[in-house]
Amino acid sequence: MIDLYSSLANQAQSLPPEDRARLAARLLASLDPHDTEVEAAWETVLRKRIAEVESGSVTTLSAESVFAKVRSGLHQ
């Protein structure tokens, strides 16, 4: 079993970062199978939002402007 683990770990480490991240997410999800549906739903939302930002179909705000707006709302 240790040889299999070492082999898989070495192969996984040779993957590009995006593939390693996907593999890690899949392995983590397998530890708690009840969360897989939630994770899949979040992944769908995230991919949609990334596509919207990359296509320019949405307007983004800087963190500074968002925090400033929140701070001004707290003082009212």
C-alpha positions, 0 to 999 in steps of 0.5 A: 500500500505504501508503494501505491501511495508513493507512486500516486503522490509522485504522479500527483505532484507532477501534475500542473497546479490546476490539475493538482487543485482539482485532484485535491478537491476531489480527494477532500470531497471523498472524505465527506461525501455528503458535501459533494453536491454542495461543492459541485453547486459552488463550483458551478457558481464560481465557474460562472462568475469567473466567466462573467468577469473574464468576459467583461459582462459584469462590473467589478469593484475594488476591495477598498471601495467595498470596505469603504462603503461598508464602513460608511454604512456602519456609521449611519 
